Amino acid sequence: MTTTLYDIIDKLTLKWDRGLIESILKQVSTPFYEHKLVFFLLEEIWDMLEFIDDPMEFMTEDRKIEQIEKILGVSRIERAAKSVELEIVETPELKIKILNAEEVIAKHPGWFTKRDEVT
């Protein structure tokens, strides 16, 4: 099945599944990390997850979902998420392949920062 990153994140607002969100983010990050780049959109979502996981914040499942909806409502984030095309294969576990990573990098270099390699 082919979709966009926006569509898959939007579907996460139907039911909160922290493990699935983390799996998706890791899989989508991989092709950009292979280019030694960090995609701002993914960093924004990771930051939001850290906020949600903060024990000082009171987060019901509904409030967690609202945080995802809020981040998707930011026009730059929405545009970036809609530009990433994914192929999803549902085997026993969800496998995601980015179909246009190089194209997104070439068209929108301002969306990326150099990834510091840990030594």
Salt bridges, closest charged atoms under 4 A:
GLU22 OE1 - ARG18 NH1 2.78
GLU22 OE2 - LYS26 NZ 3.21
ASP53 OD2 - ARG18 NH2 2.45
GLU57 OE1 - ARG63 NH1 3.90
GLU78 OE2 - LYS82 NZ 2.71
GLU93 OE2 - LYS95 NZ 3.20
GLU102 OE2 - HIS35 NE2 3.65
GLU103 OE2 - LYS107 NZ 3.34
GLU117 OE2 - ARG115 NH1 3.99
